[in-house]
Amino acid sequence: MTRTNARPAMRFSERKRRQPPAIIIVSLIDILIVLLIFLMVTTTFKQFPAIKLTLPESRQPREGVSDTEPVVVSIARQPPHFYLGDQPVTLEQLQANLHGHLARNPQLEVAVRPDTDAPVGQFVGVMDAVKAAGVRKPVSIFTKKPSTP
């Protein structure tokens, strides 16, 4: 009599064979990626101003177009008073950033966009920061043409 240690297999559940999906998912993903790229390329993005300024009016607006894009410094009447582009900065940060821009581009042009009710002292502070940074070109000031009644 031979003795075997083989135990009978106990199957509590049967494995069911999955059928492959009727829709091929890989091609659907490819189509979705192409549609996503198409939508990203054809969509236009609007730029909304970071701060609302009321520009002062001038009877003698400056005419002409520059070859290079100036660095725009905005002065608001409410704190934070100074913006470099759309980033709020202090006068010390403004001077350091202008110095960095000047190191990359020696022909740096600066344009100031003051609010109508911005304090004159803030404007003087910006002009001092521009001079201290070493900008040699004259500073442009944004104004608007007078409104006609």
SULGITA-V833016 format. One record per pair of residues at least 24 apart in sequence whose ideal C-beta (glycine too) atoms are under 8 Angstrom apart, sorted by the first residue. I is the first residue (numbers start at 1). GAP is how many residues later the second one is. Records with the same first field share a line. If there is no record, write none. Layout:
I: GAP ; GAP
//
This chain:
49: 37
50: 33 ; 36
51: 25 ; 32 ; 35
53: 60 ; 61 ; 62 ; 63
54: 61 ; 62 ; 63
55: 58 ; 59 ; 60 ; 61 ; 87 ; 88 ; 89
56: 58 ; 60 ; 87 ; 88
57: 86 ; 87 ; 88 ; 89 ; 90
58: 85 ; 86 ; 87 ; 88
59: 87
61: 82 ; 83 ; 84
62: 78
66: 43
68: 37 ; 39 ; 41
70: 39 ; 40 ; 41 ; 70
71: 27 ; 30 ; 37 ; 38 ; 39 ; 40
72: 39 ; 40 ; 41 ; 70
73: 37 ; 38 ; 39 ; 40 ; 53 ; 57
74: 38 ; 39 ; 40 ; 41
75: 37 ; 38 ; 39 ; 40 ; 43 ; 47 ; 48 ; 51
76: 39 ; 42
77: 38 ; 40 ; 41 ; 42
81: 37 ; 38 ; 41
82: 40 ; 43 ; 44
91: 34 ; 35 ; 37 ; 38
94: 32 ; 35
95: 34 ; 37 ; 38
96: 37
98: 31 ; 32 ; 35 ; 37
99: 34 ; 35
102: 31 ; 32 ; 33
107: 30
108: 27 ; 29
109: 26 ; 28 ; 31
110: 25 ; 27 ; 29 ; 30
111: 28 ; 29 ; 30 ; 31
112: 27 ; 28 ; 29 ; 30
113: 28 ; 29
114: 27 ; 28
//
